[in-house]
Amino acid sequence: MTVPILGISSSHGSIPDMAASLGPWAENATGVFIPEAGHFIPDEQPGATVDALTAFIGHERGEHERGE
């Protein structure tokens, strides 16, 4: 895949580095780690999940607008 991918990992019961796990299939994988969450990251840490998604989308949008 060539589209930007965000891999979100958590401290309990998650793959430690989701971006690295996605790397073989995604050219542009970014990872973020959210502490104090398990398998249900958005339910357990909704604010941190929104922050991670907002930062990722804003970063990707900024690069696209700059032509990178």
Predicted model as a PDB file, atoms N, CA, C, CB and O in Angstrom, pLDDT in the B-factor column:
MODEL        1                                                                  
ATOM      1  N   MET A   1       0.832  -1.171   0.000  1.00 82.00           N  
ATOM      2  CA  MET A   1       0.000   0.000   0.000  1.00 82.00           C  
ATOM      3  C   MET A   1       0.881   1.241   0.000  1.00 82.00           C  
ATOM      4  CB  MET A   1      -0.949  -0.006   1.203  1.00 82.00           C  
ATOM      5  O   MET A   1       1.948   1.267   0.614  1.00 82.00           O  
ATOM      6  N   THR A   2       0.425   2.243  -0.684  1.00 89.00           N  
ATOM      7  CA  THR A   2       1.180   3.496  -0.718  1.00 89.00           C  
ATOM      8  C   THR A   2       0.487   4.620   0.049  1.00 89.00           C  
ATOM      9  CB  THR A   2       1.401   3.923  -2.152  1.00 89.00           C  
ATOM     10  O   THR A   2       1.083   5.675   0.267  1.00 89.00           O  
ATOM     11  N   VAL A   3      -0.757   4.409   0.457  1.00 91.00           N  
ATOM     12  CA  VAL A   3      -1.459   5.443   1.225  1.00 91.00           C  
ATOM     13  C   VAL A   3      -0.892   5.495   2.641  1.00 91.00           C  
ATOM     14  CB  VAL A   3      -2.994   5.168   1.259  1.00 91.00           C  
ATOM     15  O   VAL A   3      -0.401   4.482   3.140  1.00 91.00           O  
ATOM     16  N   PRO A   4      -0.948   6.647   3.297  1.00 93.00           N  
ATOM     17  CA  PRO A   4      -0.484   6.737   4.688  1.00 93.00           C  
ATOM     18  C   PRO A   4      -1.340   5.863   5.612  1.00 93.00           C  
ATOM     19  CB  PRO A   4      -0.514   8.203   5.169  1.00 93.00           C  
ATOM     20  O   PRO A   4      -2.567   5.864   5.520  1.00 93.00           O  
ATOM     21  N   ILE A   5      -0.690   5.135   6.484  1.00 94.00           N  
ATOM     22  CA  ILE A   5      -1.350   4.222   7.420  1.00 94.00           C  
ATOM     23  C   ILE A   5      -0.920   4.592   8.841  1.00 94.00           C  
ATOM     24  CB  ILE A   5      -0.999   2.721   7.097  1.00 94.00           C  
ATOM     25  O   ILE A   5       0.257   4.855   9.090  1.00 94.00           O  
ATOM     26  N   LEU A   6      -1.867   4.611   9.757  1.00 95.00           N  
ATOM     27  CA  LEU A   6      -1.563   4.846  11.164  1.00 95.00           C  
ATOM     28  C   LEU A   6      -1.796   3.559  11.934  1.00 95.00           C  
ATOM     29  CB  LEU A   6      -2.425   6.002  11.742  1.00 95.00           C  
ATOM     30  O   LEU A   6      -2.897   3.008  11.919  1.00 95.00           O  
ATOM     31  N   GLY A   7      -0.763   3.084  12.605  1.00 94.00           N  
ATOM     32  CA  GLY A   7      -0.876   1.921  13.469  1.00 94.00           C  
ATOM     33  C   GLY A   7      -0.882   2.380  14.917  1.00 94.00           C  
ATOM     34  O   GLY A   7       0.062   3.019  15.380  1.00 94.00           O  
ATOM     35  N   ILE A   8      -1.951   2.050  15.627  1.00 95.00           N  
ATOM     36  CA  ILE A   8      -2.078   2.471  17.026  1.00 95.00           C  
ATOM     37  C   ILE A   8      -1.855   1.263  17.930  1.00 95.00           C  
ATOM     38  CB  ILE A   8      -3.478   3.115  17.297  1.00 95.00           C  
ATOM     39  O   ILE A   8      -2.543   0.248  17.815  1.00 95.00           O  
ATOM     40  N   SER A   9      -0.889   1.390  18.823  1.00 94.00           N  
ATOM     41  CA  SER A   9      -0.578   0.338  19.790  1.00 94.00           C  
ATOM     42  C   SER A   9      -0.939   0.817  21.191  1.00 94.00           C  
ATOM     43  CB  SER A   9       0.922  -0.061  19.716  1.00 94.00           C  
ATOM     44  O   SER A   9      -1.059   2.015  21.450  1.00 94.00           O  
ATOM     45  N   SER A  10      -1.109  -0.157  22.092  1.00 93.00           N  
ATOM     46  CA  SER A  10      -1.427   0.190  23.478  1.00 93.00           C  
ATOM     47  C   SER A  10      -0.526  -0.582  24.429  1.00 93.00           C  
ATOM     48  CB  SER A  10      -2.912  -0.099  23.790  1.00 93.00           C  
ATOM     49  O   SER A  10       0.230  -1.464  24.020  1.00 93.00           O  
ATOM     50  N   SER A  11      -0.622  -0.238  25.683  1.00 89.00           N  
ATOM     51  CA  SER A  11       0.276  -0.824  26.673  1.00 89.00           C  
ATOM     52  C   SER A  11      -0.139  -2.220  27.144  1.00 89.00           C  
ATOM     53  CB  SER A  11       0.366   0.083  27.854  1.00 89.00           C  
ATOM     54  O   SER A  11       0.706  -2.961  27.648  1.00 89.00           O  
ATOM     55  N   HIS A  12      -1.398  -2.599  26.999  1.00 89.00           N  
ATOM     56  CA  HIS A  12      -1.866  -3.883  27.526  1.00 89.00           C  
ATOM     57  C   HIS A  12      -2.508  -4.721  26.417  1.00 89.00           C  
ATOM     58  CB  HIS A  12      -2.872  -3.659  28.677  1.00 89.00           C  
ATOM     59  O   HIS A  12      -3.586  -4.382  25.929  1.00 89.00           O  
ATOM     60  N   GLY A  13      -1.865  -5.786  26.029  1.00 74.00           N  
ATOM     61  CA  GLY A  13      -2.466  -6.728  25.111  1.00 74.00           C  
ATOM     62  C   GLY A  13      -2.460  -6.315  23.657  1.00 74.00           C  
ATOM     63  O   GLY A  13      -3.254  -6.831  22.872  1.00 74.00           O  
ATOM     64  N   SER A  14      -1.600  -5.412  23.281  1.00 68.00           N  
ATOM     65  CA  SER A  14      -1.530  -4.959  21.904  1.00 68.00           C  
ATOM     66  C   SER A  14      -0.168  -5.305  21.324  1.00 68.00           C  
ATOM     67  CB  SER A  14      -1.795  -3.445  21.809  1.00 68.00           C  
ATOM     68  O   SER A  14       0.772  -5.593  22.065  1.00 68.00           O  
ATOM     69  N   ILE A  15      -0.062  -5.277  20.019  1.00 82.00           N  
ATOM     70  CA  ILE A  15       1.234  -5.420  19.363  1.00 82.00           C  
ATOM     71  C   ILE A  15       2.062  -4.206  19.773  1.00 82.00           C  
ATOM     72  CB  ILE A  15       1.091  -5.532  17.784  1.00 82.00           C  
ATOM     73  O   ILE A  15       1.590  -3.079  19.621  1.00 82.00           O  
ATOM     74  N   PRO A  16       3.270  -4.390  20.282  1.00 83.00           N  
ATOM     75  CA  PRO A  16       4.050  -3.263  20.800  1.00 83.00           C  
ATOM     76  C   PRO A  16       4.326  -2.157  19.779  1.00 83.00           C  
ATOM     77  CB  PRO A  16       5.350  -3.768  21.324  1.00 83.00           C  
ATOM     78  O   PRO A  16       4.369  -0.981  20.144  1.00 83.00           O  
ATOM     79  N   ASP A  17       4.511  -2.515  18.516  1.00 88.00           N  
ATOM     80  CA  ASP A  17       4.787  -1.512  17.490  1.00 88.00           C  
ATOM     81  C   ASP A  17       3.970  -1.860  16.248  1.00 88.00           C  
ATOM     82  CB  ASP A  17       6.321  -1.443  17.158  1.00 88.00           C  
ATOM     83  O   ASP A  17       4.441  -2.571  15.359  1.00 88.00           O  
ATOM     84  N   MET A  18       2.768  -1.360  16.201  1.00 89.00           N  
ATOM     85  CA  MET A  18       1.854  -1.688  15.109  1.00 89.00           C  
ATOM     86  C   MET A  18       2.393  -1.220  13.756  1.00 89.00           C  
ATOM     87  CB  MET A  18       0.488  -1.063  15.366  1.00 89.00           C  
ATOM     88  O   MET A  18       2.193  -1.895  12.746  1.00 89.00           O  
ATOM     89  N   ALA A  19       3.074  -0.073  13.727  1.00 89.00           N  
ATOM     90  CA  ALA A  19       3.619   0.427  12.460  1.00 89.00           C  
ATOM     91  C   ALA A  19       4.648  -0.551  11.895  1.00 89.00           C  
ATOM     92  CB  ALA A  19       4.259   1.818  12.657  1.00 89.00           C  
ATOM     93  O   ALA A  19       4.669  -0.797  10.689  1.00 89.00           O  
ATOM     94  N   ALA A  20       5.490  -1.102  12.745  1.00 90.00           N  
ATOM     95  CA  ALA A  20       6.484  -2.072  12.285  1.00 90.00           C  
ATOM     96  C   ALA A  20       5.795  -3.332  11.749  1.00 90.00           C  
ATOM     97  CB  ALA A  20       7.455  -2.437  13.433  1.00 90.00           C  
ATOM     98  O   ALA A  20       6.253  -3.928  10.774  1.00 90.00           O  
ATOM     99  N   SER A  21       4.712  -3.725  12.382  1.00 90.00           N  
ATOM    100  CA  SER A  21       3.969  -4.900  11.919  1.00 90.00           C  
ATOM    101  C   SER A  21       3.323  -4.665  10.557  1.00 90.00           C  
ATOM    102  CB  SER A  21       2.899  -5.279  12.938  1.00 90.00           C  
ATOM    103  O   SER A  21       3.189  -5.591   9.756  1.00 90.00           O  
ATOM    104  N   LEU A  22       2.926  -3.427  10.301  1.00 90.00           N  
ATOM    105  CA  LEU A  22       2.294  -3.084   9.020  1.00 90.00           C  
ATOM    106  C   LEU A  22       3.324  -2.807   7.923  1.00 90.00           C  
ATOM    107  CB  LEU A  22       1.392  -1.866   9.194  1.00 90.00           C  
ATOM    108  O   LEU A  22       2.993  -2.812   6.738  1.00 90.00           O  
ATOM    109  N   GLY A  23       4.570  -2.566   8.326  1.00 88.00           N  
ATOM    110  CA  GLY A  23       5.634  -2.194   7.402  1.00 88.00           C  
ATOM    111  C   GLY A  23       5.786  -3.054   6.165  1.00 88.00           C  
ATOM    112  O   GLY A  23       6.000  -2.507   5.083  1.00 88.00           O  
ATOM    113  N   PRO A  24       5.688  -4.378   6.264  1.00 92.00           N  
ATOM    114  CA  PRO A  24       5.850  -5.193   5.054  1.00 92.00           C  
ATOM    115  C   PRO A  24       4.780  -4.938   3.987  1.00 92.00           C  
ATOM    116  CB  PRO A  24       5.834  -6.647   5.427  1.00 92.00           C  
ATOM    117  O   PRO A  24       4.990  -5.242   2.813  1.00 92.00           O  
ATOM    118  N   TRP A  25       3.659  -4.393   4.386  1.00 93.00           N  
ATOM    119  CA  TRP A  25       2.573  -4.165   3.435  1.00 93.00           C  
ATOM    120  C   TRP A  25       2.293  -2.696   3.156  1.00 93.00           C  
ATOM    121  CB  TRP A  25       1.330  -4.809   3.939  1.00 93.00           C  
ATOM    122  O   TRP A  25       1.529  -2.375   2.245  1.00 93.00           O  
ATOM    123  N   ALA A  26       2.889  -1.815   3.914  1.00 92.00           N  
ATOM    124  CA  ALA A  26       2.599  -0.384   3.779  1.00 92.00           C  
ATOM    125  C   ALA A  26       3.903   0.404   3.678  1.00 92.00           C  
ATOM    126  CB  ALA A  26       1.752   0.122   4.978  1.00 92.00           C  
ATOM    127  O   ALA A  26       4.772   0.307   4.545  1.00 92.00           O  
ATOM    128  N   GLU A  27       4.022   1.173   2.622  1.00 91.00           N  
ATOM    129  CA  GLU A  27       5.229   1.985   2.415  1.00 91.00           C  
ATOM    130  C   GLU A  27       5.299   3.168   3.373  1.00 91.00           C  
ATOM    131  CB  GLU A  27       5.280   2.490   0.981  1.00 91.00           C  
ATOM    132  O   GLU A  27       6.390   3.640   3.694  1.00 91.00           O  
ATOM    133  N   ASN A  28       4.150   3.647   3.831  1.00 92.00           N  
ATOM    134  CA  ASN A  28       4.092   4.879   4.612  1.00 92.00           C  
ATOM    135  C   ASN A  28       3.334   4.634   5.922  1.00 92.00           C  
ATOM    136  CB  ASN A  28       3.418   6.011   3.794  1.00 92.00           C  
ATOM    137  O   ASN A  28       2.248   5.175   6.130  1.00 92.00           O  
ATOM    138  N   ALA A  29       3.916   3.822   6.794  1.00 94.00           N  
ATOM    139  CA  ALA A  29       3.261   3.494   8.070  1.00 94.00           C  
ATOM    140  C   ALA A  29       3.846   4.337   9.198  1.00 94.00           C  
ATOM    141  CB  ALA A  29       3.416   1.988   8.395  1.00 94.00           C  
ATOM    142  O   ALA A  29       5.063   4.437   9.354  1.00 94.00           O  
ATOM    143  N   THR A  30       2.969   4.928   9.966  1.00 93.00           N  
ATOM    144  CA  THR A  30       3.333   5.708  11.144  1.00 93.00           C  
ATOM    145  C   THR A  30       2.741   5.008  12.356  1.00 93.00           C  
ATOM    146  CB  THR A  30       2.828   7.192  11.037  1.00 93.00           C  
ATOM    147  O   THR A  30       1.647   4.450  12.280  1.00 93.00           O  
ATOM    148  N   GLY A  31       3.449   5.035  13.459  1.00 93.00           N  
ATOM    149  CA  GLY A  31       2.952   4.400  14.666  1.00 93.00           C  
ATOM    150  C   GLY A  31       2.782   5.375  15.802  1.00 93.00           C  
ATOM    151  O   GLY A  31       3.492   6.376  15.906  1.00 93.00           O  
ATOM    152  N   VAL A  32       1.824   5.059  16.653  1.00 95.00           N  
ATOM    153  CA  VAL A  32       1.616   5.833  17.874  1.00 95.00           C  
ATOM    154  C   VAL A  32       1.306   4.829  18.987  1.00 95.00           C  
ATOM    155  CB  VAL A  32       0.450   6.900  17.703  1.00 95.00           C  
ATOM    156  O   VAL A  32       0.663   3.806  18.755  1.00 95.00           O  
ATOM    157  N   PHE A  33       1.769   5.135  20.186  1.00 94.00           N  
ATOM    158  CA  PHE A  33       1.572   4.282  21.359  1.00 94.00           C  
ATOM    159  C   PHE A  33       0.668   5.011  22.335  1.00 94.00           C  
ATOM    160  CB  PHE A  33       2.931   3.909  22.029  1.00 94.00           C  
ATOM    161  O   PHE A  33       0.936   6.154  22.706  1.00 94.00           O  
ATOM    162  N   ILE A  34      -0.401   4.349  22.751  1.00 95.00           N  
ATOM    163  CA  ILE A  34      -1.336   4.929  23.717  1.00 95.00           C  
ATOM    164  C   ILE A  34      -1.262   4.104  25.004  1.00 95.00           C  
ATOM    165  CB  ILE A  34      -2.806   4.962  23.146  1.00 95.00           C  
ATOM    166  O   ILE A  34      -1.632   2.930  25.013  1.00 95.00           O  
ATOM    167  N   PRO A  35      -0.786   4.714  26.083  1.00 94.00           N  
ATOM    168  CA  PRO A  35      -0.658   3.979  27.342  1.00 94.00           C  
ATOM    169  C   PRO A  35      -2.014   3.777  28.026  1.00 94.00           C  
ATOM    170  CB  PRO A  35       0.293   4.717  28.283  1.00 94.00           C  
ATOM    171  O   PRO A  35      -3.008   4.427  27.706  1.00 94.00           O  
ATOM    172  N   GLU A  36      -2.004   2.854  28.971  1.00 94.00           N  
ATOM    173  CA  GLU A  36      -3.172   2.574  29.813  1.00 94.00           C  
ATOM    174  C   GLU A  36      -4.394   2.170  29.000  1.00 94.00           C  
ATOM    175  CB  GLU A  36      -3.506   3.786  30.656  1.00 94.00           C  
ATOM    176  O   GLU A  36      -5.513   2.597  29.283  1.00 94.00           O  
ATOM    177  N   ALA A  37      -4.163   1.341  27.986  1.00 94.00           N  
ATOM    178  CA  ALA A  37      -5.264   0.809  27.185  1.00 94.00           C  
ATOM    179  C   ALA A  37      -4.923  -0.628  26.810  1.00 94.00           C  
ATOM    180  CB  ALA A  37      -5.520   1.683  25.905  1.00 94.00           C  
ATOM    181  O   ALA A  37      -3.763  -1.038  26.842  1.00 94.00           O  
ATOM    182  N   GLY A  38      -5.953  -1.380  26.457  1.00 92.00           N  
ATOM    183  CA  GLY A  38      -5.777  -2.762  26.027  1.00 92.00           C  
ATOM    184  C   GLY A  38      -6.222  -2.929  24.591  1.00 92.00           C  
ATOM    185  O   GLY A  38      -5.836  -2.155  23.715  1.00 92.00           O  
ATOM    186  N   HIS A  39      -7.040  -3.945  24.354  1.00 91.00           N  
ATOM    187  CA  HIS A  39      -7.496  -4.254  22.997  1.00 91.00           C  
ATOM    188  C   HIS A  39      -8.526  -3.261  22.468  1.00 91.00           C  
ATOM    189  CB  HIS A  39      -8.078  -5.641  22.962  1.00 91.00           C  
ATOM    190  O   HIS A  39      -8.684  -3.139  21.253  1.00 91.00           O  
ATOM    191  N   PHE A  40      -9.214  -2.564  23.325  1.00 94.00           N  
ATOM    192  CA  PHE A  40     -10.277  -1.651  22.909  1.00 94.00           C  
ATOM    193  C   PHE A  40      -9.831  -0.209  23.103  1.00 94.00           C  
ATOM    194  CB  PHE A  40     -11.576  -1.923  23.700  1.00 94.00           C  
ATOM    195  O   PHE A  40     -10.416   0.535  23.891  1.00 94.00           O  
ATOM    196  N   ILE A  41      -8.803   0.170  22.386  1.00 95.00           N  
ATOM    197  CA  ILE A  41      -8.146   1.461  22.583  1.00 95.00           C  
ATOM    198  C   ILE A  41      -9.123   2.634  22.489  1.00 95.00           C  
ATOM    199  CB  ILE A  41      -7.039   1.637  21.561  1.00 95.00           C  
ATOM    200  O   ILE A  41      -9.113   3.480  23.383  1.00 95.00           O  
ATOM    201  N   PRO A  42      -9.962   2.730  21.463  1.00 96.00           N  
ATOM    202  CA  PRO A  42     -10.869   3.882  21.386  1.00 96.00           C  
ATOM    203  C   PRO A  42     -11.852   3.961  22.562  1.00 96.00           C  
ATOM    204  CB  PRO A  42     -11.645   3.828  20.088  1.00 96.00           C  
ATOM    205  O   PRO A  42     -12.231   5.053  22.985  1.00 96.00           O  
ATOM    206  N   ASP A  43     -12.262   2.804  23.082  1.00 97.00           N  
ATOM    207  CA  ASP A  43     -13.177   2.794  24.223  1.00 97.00           C  
ATOM    208  C   ASP A  43     -12.462   3.144  25.526  1.00 97.00           C  
ATOM    209  CB  ASP A  43     -13.845   1.428  24.348  1.00 97.00           C  
ATOM    210  O   ASP A  43     -13.017   3.825  26.388  1.00 97.00           O  
ATOM    211  N   GLU A  44     -11.231   2.670  25.655  1.00 96.00           N  
ATOM    212  CA  GLU A  44     -10.493   2.837  26.906  1.00 96.00           C  
ATOM    213  C   GLU A  44      -9.785   4.188  27.013  1.00 96.00           C  
ATOM    214  CB  GLU A  44      -9.484   1.732  27.046  1.00 96.00           C  
ATOM    215  O   GLU A  44      -9.631   4.721  28.111  1.00 96.00           O  
ATOM    216  N   GLN A  45      -9.361   4.734  25.894  1.00 97.00           N  
ATOM    217  CA  GLN A  45      -8.652   6.016  25.872  1.00 97.00           C  
ATOM    218  C   GLN A  45      -9.167   6.861  24.699  1.00 97.00           C  
ATOM    219  CB  GLN A  45      -7.104   5.796  25.760  1.00 97.00           C  
ATOM    220  O   GLN A  45      -8.420   7.134  23.760  1.00 97.00           O  
ATOM    221  N   PRO A  46     -10.431   7.272  24.748  1.00 98.00           N  
ATOM    222  CA  PRO A  46     -11.001   7.994  23.603  1.00 98.00           C  
ATOM    223  C   PRO A  46     -10.302   9.316  23.306  1.00 98.00           C  
ATOM    224  CB  PRO A  46     -12.460   8.255  23.848  1.00 98.00           C  
ATOM    225  O   PRO A  46     -10.097   9.650  22.139  1.00 98.00           O  
ATOM    226  N   GLY A  47      -9.937  10.063  24.322  1.00 98.00           N  
ATOM    227  CA  GLY A  47      -9.269  11.341  24.092  1.00 98.00           C  
ATOM    228  C   GLY A  47      -7.920  11.170  23.409  1.00 98.00           C  
ATOM    229  O   GLY A  47      -7.589  11.899  22.474  1.00 98.00           O  
ATOM    230  N   ALA A  48      -7.150  10.206  23.882  1.00 97.00           N  
ATOM    231  CA  ALA A  48      -5.836   9.940  23.286  1.00 97.00           C  
ATOM    232  C   ALA A  48      -5.978   9.416  21.860  1.00 97.00           C  
ATOM    233  CB  ALA A  48      -5.053   8.931  24.141  1.00 97.00           C  
ATOM    234  O   ALA A  48      -5.154   9.726  20.999  1.00 97.00           O  
ATOM    235  N   THR A  49      -7.017   8.626  21.610  1.00 97.00           N  
ATOM    236  CA  THR A  49      -7.258   8.115  20.262  1.00 97.00           C  
ATOM    237  C   THR A  49      -7.604   9.256  19.312  1.00 97.00           C  
ATOM    238  CB  THR A  49      -8.386   7.069  20.273  1.00 97.00           C  
ATOM    239  O   THR A  49      -7.074   9.326  18.203  1.00 97.00           O  
ATOM    240  N   VAL A  50      -8.483  10.141  19.737  1.00 97.00           N  
ATOM    241  CA  VAL A  50      -8.840  11.303  18.913  1.00 97.00           C  
ATOM    242  C   VAL A  50      -7.618  12.177  18.665  1.00 97.00           C  
ATOM    243  CB  VAL A  50      -9.955  12.129  19.589  1.00 97.00           C  
ATOM    244  O   VAL A  50      -7.406  12.645  17.546  1.00 97.00           O  
ATOM    245  N   ASP A  51      -6.822  12.396  19.688  1.00 97.00           N  
ATOM    246  CA  ASP A  51      -5.609  13.203  19.525  1.00 97.00           C  
ATOM    247  C   ASP A  51      -4.665  12.583  18.498  1.00 97.00           C  
ATOM    248  CB  ASP A  51      -4.889  13.362  20.870  1.00 97.00           C  
ATOM    249  O   ASP A  51      -4.117  13.285  17.649  1.00 97.00           O  
ATOM    250  N   ALA A  52      -4.478  11.269  18.578  1.00 96.00           N  
ATOM    251  CA  ALA A  52      -3.583  10.578  17.644  1.00 96.00           C  
ATOM    252  C   ALA A  52      -4.102  10.661  16.212  1.00 96.00           C  
ATOM    253  CB  ALA A  52      -3.416   9.110  18.053  1.00 96.00           C  
ATOM    254  O   ALA A  52      -3.339  10.927  15.282  1.00 96.00           O  
ATOM    255  N   LEU A  53      -5.396  10.434  16.041  1.00 96.00           N  
ATOM    256  CA  LEU A  53      -5.987  10.506  14.699  1.00 96.00           C  
ATOM    257  C   LEU A  53      -5.948  11.924  14.142  1.00 96.00           C  
ATOM    258  CB  LEU A  53      -7.427  10.003  14.728  1.00 96.00           C  
ATOM    259  O   LEU A  53      -5.643  12.126  12.967  1.00 96.00           O  
ATOM    260  N   THR A  54      -6.254  12.895  14.980  1.00 96.00           N  
ATOM    261  CA  THR A  54      -6.244  14.294  14.544  1.00 96.00           C  
ATOM    262  C   THR A  54      -4.838  14.720  14.122  1.00 96.00           C  
ATOM    263  CB  THR A  54      -6.763  15.214  15.668  1.00 96.00           C  
ATOM    264  O   THR A  54      -4.669  15.377  13.094  1.00 96.00           O  
ATOM    265  N   ALA A  55      -3.840  14.352  14.905  1.00 95.00           N  
ATOM    266  CA  ALA A  55      -2.459  14.693  14.563  1.00 95.00           C  
ATOM    267  C   ALA A  55      -2.030  14.016  13.270  1.00 95.00           C  
ATOM    268  CB  ALA A  55      -1.514  14.297  15.699  1.00 95.00           C  
ATOM    269  O   ALA A  55      -1.383  14.635  12.424  1.00 95.00           O  
ATOM    270  N   PHE A  56      -2.388  12.747  13.116  1.00 95.00           N  
ATOM    271  CA  PHE A  56      -2.027  12.005  11.910  1.00 95.00           C  
ATOM    272  C   PHE A  56      -2.678  12.607  10.671  1.00 95.00           C  
ATOM    273  CB  PHE A  56      -2.429  10.540  12.049  1.00 95.00           C  
ATOM    274  O   PHE A  56      -2.012  12.824   9.659  1.00 95.00           O  
ATOM    275  N   ILE A  57      -3.972  12.876  10.750  1.00 94.00           N  
ATOM    276  CA  ILE A  57      -4.684  13.448   9.600  1.00 94.00           C  
ATOM    277  C   ILE A  57      -4.157  14.840   9.290  1.00 94.00           C  
ATOM    278  CB  ILE A  57      -6.202  13.501   9.868  1.00 94.00           C  
ATOM    279  O   ILE A  57      -3.963  15.181   8.124  1.00 94.00           O  
ATOM    280  N   GLY A  58      -3.923  15.650  10.319  1.00 92.00           N  
ATOM    281  CA  GLY A  58      -3.396  16.997  10.110  1.00 92.00           C  
ATOM    282  C   GLY A  58      -2.007  16.970   9.490  1.00 92.00           C  
ATOM    283  O   GLY A  58      -1.700  17.779   8.615  1.00 92.00           O  
ATOM    284  N   HIS A  59      -1.168  16.043   9.941  1.00 83.00           N  
ATOM    285  CA  HIS A  59       0.184  15.919   9.400  1.00 83.00           C  
ATOM    286  C   HIS A  59       0.127  15.497   7.935  1.00 83.00           C  
ATOM    287  CB  HIS A  59       1.009  14.904  10.221  1.00 83.00           C  
ATOM    288  O   HIS A  59       0.821  16.074   7.097  1.00 83.00           O  
ATOM    289  N   GLU A  60      -0.684  14.506   7.622  1.00 73.00           N  
ATOM    290  CA  GLU A  60      -0.790  14.024   6.248  1.00 73.00           C  
ATOM    291  C   GLU A  60      -1.404  15.083   5.345  1.00 73.00           C  
ATOM    292  CB  GLU A  60      -1.620  12.741   6.194  1.00 73.00           C  
ATOM    293  O   GLU A  60      -0.968  15.254   4.207  1.00 73.00           O  
ATOM    294  N   ARG A  61      -2.395  15.784   5.831  1.00 71.00           N  
ATOM    295  CA  ARG A  61      -3.024  16.844   5.039  1.00 71.00           C  
ATOM    296  C   ARG A  61      -2.007  17.951   4.755  1.00 71.00           C  
ATOM    297  CB  ARG A  61      -4.266  17.421   5.777  1.00 71.00           C  
ATOM    298  O   ARG A  61      -1.943  18.464   3.638  1.00 71.00           O  
ATOM    299  N   GLY A  62      -1.224  18.316   5.750  1.00 72.00           N  
ATOM    300  CA  GLY A  62      -0.208  19.348   5.577  1.00 72.00           C  
ATOM    301  C   GLY A  62       0.830  18.960   4.537  1.00 72.00           C  
ATOM    302  O   GLY A  62       1.230  19.793   3.724  1.00 72.00           O  
ATOM    303  N   GLU A  63       1.274  17.700   4.552  1.00 64.00           N  
ATOM    304  CA  GLU A  63       2.246  17.252   3.555  1.00 64.00           C  
ATOM    305  C   GLU A  63       1.635  17.260   2.161  1.00 64.00           C  
ATOM    306  CB  GLU A  63       2.760  15.849   3.897  1.00 64.00           C  
ATOM    307  O   GLU A  63       2.295  17.630   1.191  1.00 64.00           O  
ATOM    308  N   HIS A  64       0.383  16.853   2.064  1.00 57.00           N  
ATOM    309  CA  HIS A  64      -0.292  16.812   0.765  1.00 57.00           C  
ATOM    310  C   HIS A  64      -0.428  18.233   0.206  1.00 57.00           C  
ATOM    311  CB  HIS A  64      -1.692  16.138   0.892  1.00 57.00           C  
ATOM    312  O   HIS A  64      -0.192  18.462  -0.980  1.00 57.00           O  
ATOM    313  N   GLU A  65      -0.805  19.171   1.053  1.00 62.00           N  
ATOM    314  CA  GLU A  65      -0.984  20.551   0.604  1.00 62.00           C  
ATOM    315  C   GLU A  65       0.336  21.198   0.200  1.00 62.00           C  
ATOM    316  CB  GLU A  65      -1.642  21.373   1.696  1.00 62.00           C  
ATOM    317  O   GLU A  65       0.360  22.089  -0.649  1.00 62.00           O  
ATOM    318  N   ARG A  66       1.447  20.743   0.816  1.00 58.00           N  
ATOM    319  CA  ARG A  66       2.766  21.269   0.463  1.00 58.00           C  
ATOM    320  C   ARG A  66       3.349  20.546  -0.744  1.00 58.00           C  
ATOM    321  CB  ARG A  66       3.719  21.151   1.649  1.00 58.00           C  
ATOM    322  O   ARG A  66       4.395  20.942  -1.260  1.00 58.00           O  
ATOM    323  N   GLY A  67       2.678  19.485  -1.197  1.00 60.00           N  
ATOM    324  CA  GLY A  67       3.162  18.745  -2.350  1.00 60.00           C  
ATOM    325  C   GLY A  67       4.256  17.739  -2.039  1.00 60.00           C  
ATOM    326  O   GLY A  67       5.000  17.347  -2.938  1.00 60.00           O  
ATOM    327  N   GLU A  68       4.371  17.320  -0.815  1.00 55.00           N  
ATOM    328  CA  GLU A  68       5.416  16.353  -0.435  1.00 55.00           C  
ATOM    329  C   GLU A  68       4.975  14.942  -0.718  1.00 55.00           C  
ATOM    330  CB  GLU A  68       5.775  16.492   1.042  1.00 55.00           C  
ATOM    331  O   GLU A  68       5.723  13.999  -0.462  1.00 55.00           O  
TER     332      GLU A  68                                                      
ENDMDL                                                                          
END                                                                             
